[in-house]
Amino acid sequence: MEAYRCILTKREVRTFLPQEVPQETILQILEAGRWSGSSRNRQPWHFVVVRDRQRLRQLAQFGRFARHVADAAFAVAVVVEAERDAFDAGRCAQNMMLAAWALGIGSCPTVMHSEAQAKEFLGIPPSRKLAIVLAFGYPAKKRKSLAERAVYRVLLGKGRKPLAEIVSWERFGATKFEVQ
Amino acid sequence: MEAYRCILTKREVRTFLPQEVPQETILQILEAGRWSGSSRNRQPWHFVVVRDRQRLRQLAQFGRFARHVADAAFAVAVVVEAERDAFDAGRCAQNMMLAAWALGIGSCPTVMHSEAQAKEFLGIPPSRKLAIVLAFGYPAKKRKSLAERAVYRVLLGKGRKPLAEIVSWERFGATKFEVQ
């Protein structure tokens, strides 16, 4: 898949086919995380891969919106050293999710609201921070039709804010865009 | 550029050619940030684009390792609502930097250590958080030779930790990988 297209089309996927992801594909996705840049190249991350179905179901109980983790082909818990590594964790997670998307695999970042319990379950030392859990799997739903997507966008507030609303030029608030 | 290749080859670039990036290319890069996923699709970001050379030089003074910002073709200050948005800011920044990379443009995330001053300079309300400044431009250096890269990796601790060192299976610390 072409890179720019991959970035623009990537959507969060929460409904997965009951189909395993080959181990070499999992490794390719982890490799994309491994090569992420980080502040002073500290690479503050550790990835805990969960593939066991029973463990995925248990893991799903630690987040308020984590039910889809139970049905994922696998999950990757991104563990970092401290809270200040959240930005780098985001870069690293995006790398893995985009690599997955390019390989036809959907994903969704999932917050573990009961972080202490999730960490205990995963064997993560209390001193480390569980930045996020990424759920991965082959998407179960077909691409929505244009009409469905319009409804989804309007009723559920999906889609994105227009660029004109989120971009300033030279100074915050100077949103007027002049074509040069 | 193919997506997976783009993700794996992306490196931080701090030395830029004195060459402008066309406005439509800047917009393409911003668009990649706009389409990033975020927690509950809140899209907590605002992008302040700085292109004026004098302002880029001034901006470069607010970070301890930000000298390259002075030579960038443009910079994007990623402003978010609060500290908790750092993870989403990382996803969004990675989208923009990968899109740039696919378009032949290098980039480097740059911390503004004097955050309050940088915010004032950019006109960012005190209530918002300046997550990062991304410097963009056409890379000035040719790709390093294999020998140069080996030296760089060994002497400067560049490259990345091996996958076996940063991945656990099912539980943190269970790093033994068994081929299935």
HADDOCK unambig.tbl for C-alpha pairs under 7 A between the chains (distance, minus, plus):
assign (segid A and resid 1 and name CA) (segid B and resid 2 and name CA) 5.76 0.50 0.50
assign (segid A and resid 1 and name CA) (segid B and resid 3 and name CA) 5.74 0.50 0.50
assign (segid A and resid 2 and name CA) (segid B and resid 1 and name CA) 5.76 0.50 0.50
assign (segid A and resid 2 and name CA) (segid B and resid 2 and name CA) 4.60 0.50 0.50
assign (segid A and resid 2 and name CA) (segid B and resid 3 and name CA) 5.22 0.50 0.50
assign (segid A and resid 3 and name CA) (segid B and resid 1 and name CA) 5.73 0.50 0.50
assign (segid A and resid 3 and name CA) (segid B and resid 2 and name CA) 5.22 0.50 0.50
assign (segid A and resid 3 and name CA) (segid B and resid 3 and name CA) 3.66 0.50 0.50
assign (segid A and resid 3 and name CA) (segid B and resid 6 and name CA) 6.48 0.50 0.50
assign (segid A and resid 3 and name CA) (segid B and resid 102 and name CA) 6.35 0.50 0.50
assign (segid A and resid 4 and name CA) (segid B and resid 99 and name CA) 5.56 0.50 0.50
assign (segid A and resid 4 and name CA) (segid B and resid 102 and name CA) 6.80 0.50 0.50
assign (segid A and resid 6 and name CA) (segid B and resid 3 and name CA) 6.47 0.50 0.50
assign (segid A and resid 7 and name CA) (segid B and resid 32 and name CA) 6.41 0.50 0.50
assign (segid A and resid 7 and name CA) (segid B and resid 95 and name CA) 6.40 0.50 0.50
assign (segid A and resid 8 and name CA) (segid B and resid 32 and name CA) 5.95 0.50 0.50
assign (segid A and resid 8 and name CA) (segid B and resid 35 and name CA) 5.90 0.50 0.50
assign (segid A and resid 32 and name CA) (segid B and resid 7 and name CA) 6.40 0.50 0.50
assign (segid A and resid 32 and name CA) (segid B and resid 8 and name CA) 5.95 0.50 0.50
assign (segid A and resid 34 and name CA) (segid B and resid 160 and name CA) 6.84 0.50 0.50
assign (segid A and resid 34 and name CA) (segid B and resid 163 and name CA) 6.86 0.50 0.50
assign (segid A and resid 35 and name CA) (segid B and resid 8 and name CA) 5.91 0.50 0.50
assign (segid A and resid 35 and name CA) (segid B and resid 160 and name CA) 6.54 0.50 0.50
assign (segid A and resid 46 and name CA) (segid B and resid 166 and name CA) 4.71 0.50 0.50
assign (segid A and resid 46 and name CA) (segid B and resid 167 and name CA) 5.87 0.50 0.50
assign (segid A and resid 47 and name CA) (segid B and resid 166 and name CA) 6.11 0.50 0.50
assign (segid A and resid 47 and name CA) (segid B and resid 167 and name CA) 4.78 0.50 0.50
assign (segid A and resid 47 and name CA) (segid B and resid 168 and name CA) 6.17 0.50 0.50
assign (segid A and resid 48 and name CA) (segid B and resid 167 and name CA) 5.88 0.50 0.50
assign (segid A and resid 48 and name CA) (segid B and resid 168 and name CA) 4.70 0.50 0.50
assign (segid A and resid 48 and name CA) (segid B and resid 169 and name CA) 5.74 0.50 0.50
assign (segid A and resid 48 and name CA) (segid B and resid 170 and name CA) 6.23 0.50 0.50
assign (segid A and resid 48 and name CA) (segid B and resid 171 and name CA) 6.28 0.50 0.50
assign (segid A and resid 48 and name CA) (segid B and resid 172 and name CA) 5.81 0.50 0.50
assign (segid A and resid 49 and name CA) (segid B and resid 168 and name CA) 6.19 0.50 0.50
assign (segid A and resid 49 and name CA) (segid B and resid 169 and name CA) 5.00 0.50 0.50
assign (segid A and resid 49 and name CA) (segid B and resid 170 and name CA) 5.53 0.50 0.50
assign (segid A and resid 50 and name CA) (segid B and resid 169 and name CA) 6.32 0.50 0.50
assign (segid A and resid 50 and name CA) (segid B and resid 170 and name CA) 4.54 0.50 0.50
assign (segid A and resid 51 and name CA) (segid B and resid 170 and name CA) 6.89 0.50 0.50
assign (segid A and resid 86 and name CA) (segid B and resid 86 and name CA) 5.59 0.50 0.50
assign (segid A and resid 86 and name CA) (segid B and resid 87 and name CA) 4.78 0.50 0.50
assign (segid A and resid 87 and name CA) (segid B and resid 86 and name CA) 4.78 0.50 0.50
assign (segid A and resid 87 and name CA) (segid B and resid 87 and name CA) 4.65 0.50 0.50
assign (segid A and resid 87 and name CA) (segid B and resid 89 and name CA) 6.33 0.50 0.50
assign (segid A and resid 87 and name CA) (segid B and resid 90 and name CA) 4.41 0.50 0.50
assign (segid A and resid 88 and name CA) (segid B and resid 90 and name CA) 6.00 0.50 0.50
assign (segid A and resid 89 and name CA) (segid B and resid 87 and name CA) 6.34 0.50 0.50
assign (segid A and resid 90 and name CA) (segid B and resid 87 and name CA) 4.40 0.50 0.50
assign (segid A and resid 90 and name CA) (segid B and resid 88 and name CA) 6.00 0.50 0.50
assign (segid A and resid 90 and name CA) (segid B and resid 90 and name CA) 4.19 0.50 0.50
assign (segid A and resid 90 and name CA) (segid B and resid 91 and name CA) 4.61 0.50 0.50
assign (segid A and resid 91 and name CA) (segid B and resid 90 and name CA) 4.60 0.50 0.50
assign (segid A and resid 91 and name CA) (segid B and resid 91 and name CA) 4.88 0.50 0.50
assign (segid A and resid 91 and name CA) (segid B and resid 94 and name CA) 5.16 0.50 0.50
assign (segid A and resid 94 and name CA) (segid B and resid 91 and name CA) 5.16 0.50 0.50
assign (segid A and resid 94 and name CA) (segid B and resid 94 and name CA) 6.75 0.50 0.50
assign (segid A and resid 95 and name CA) (segid B and resid 7 and name CA) 6.41 0.50 0.50
assign (segid A and resid 99 and name CA) (segid B and resid 4 and name CA) 5.56 0.50 0.50
assign (segid A and resid 102 and name CA) (segid B and resid 3 and name CA) 6.34 0.50 0.50
assign (segid A and resid 102 and name CA) (segid B and resid 4 and name CA) 6.79 0.50 0.50
assign (segid A and resid 122 and name CA) (segid B and resid 171 and name CA) 4.92 0.50 0.50
assign (segid A and resid 122 and name CA) (segid B and resid 172 and name CA) 5.95 0.50 0.50
assign (segid A and resid 123 and name CA) (segid B and resid 171 and name CA) 5.53 0.50 0.50
assign (segid A and resid 123 and name CA) (segid B and resid 172 and name CA) 5.09 0.50 0.50
assign (segid A and resid 124 and name CA) (segid B and resid 172 and name CA) 5.43 0.50 0.50
assign (segid A and resid 160 and name CA) (segid B and resid 34 and name CA) 6.85 0.50 0.50
assign (segid A and resid 160 and name CA) (segid B and resid 35 and name CA) 6.55 0.50 0.50
assign (segid A and resid 163 and name CA) (segid B and resid 34 and name CA) 6.86 0.50 0.50
assign (segid A and resid 166 and name CA) (segid B and resid 46 and name CA) 4.72 0.50 0.50
assign (segid A and resid 166 and name CA) (segid B and resid 47 and name CA) 6.12 0.50 0.50
assign (segid A and resid 167 and name CA) (segid B and resid 46 and name CA) 5.88 0.50 0.50
assign (segid A and resid 167 and name CA) (segid B and resid 47 and name CA) 4.79 0.50 0.50
assign (segid A and resid 167 and name CA) (segid B and resid 48 and name CA) 5.88 0.50 0.50
assign (segid A and resid 168 and name CA) (segid B and resid 47 and name CA) 6.17 0.50 0.50
assign (segid A and resid 168 and name CA) (segid B and resid 48 and name CA) 4.68 0.50 0.50
assign (segid A and resid 168 and name CA) (segid B and resid 49 and name CA) 6.19 0.50 0.50
assign (segid A and resid 169 and name CA) (segid B and resid 48 and name CA) 5.74 0.50 0.50
assign (segid A and resid 169 and name CA) (segid B and resid 49 and name CA) 5.00 0.50 0.50
assign (segid A and resid 169 and name CA) (segid B and resid 50 and name CA) 6.32 0.50 0.50
assign (segid A and resid 170 and name CA) (segid B and resid 48 and name CA) 6.24 0.50 0.50
assign (segid A and resid 170 and name CA) (segid B and resid 49 and name CA) 5.53 0.50 0.50
assign (segid A and resid 170 and name CA) (segid B and resid 50 and name CA) 4.54 0.50 0.50
assign (segid A and resid 170 and name CA) (segid B and resid 51 and name CA) 6.89 0.50 0.50
assign (segid A and resid 171 and name CA) (segid B and resid 48 and name CA) 6.29 0.50 0.50
assign (segid A and resid 171 and name CA) (segid B and resid 122 and name CA) 4.91 0.50 0.50
assign (segid A and resid 171 and name CA) (segid B and resid 123 and name CA) 5.54 0.50 0.50
assign (segid A and resid 172 and name CA) (segid B and resid 48 and name CA) 5.80 0.50 0.50
assign (segid A and resid 172 and name CA) (segid B and resid 122 and name CA) 5.95 0.50 0.50
assign (segid A and resid 172 and name CA) (segid B and resid 123 and name CA) 5.10 0.50 0.50
assign (segid A and resid 172 and name CA) (segid B and resid 124 and name CA) 5.43 0.50 0.50
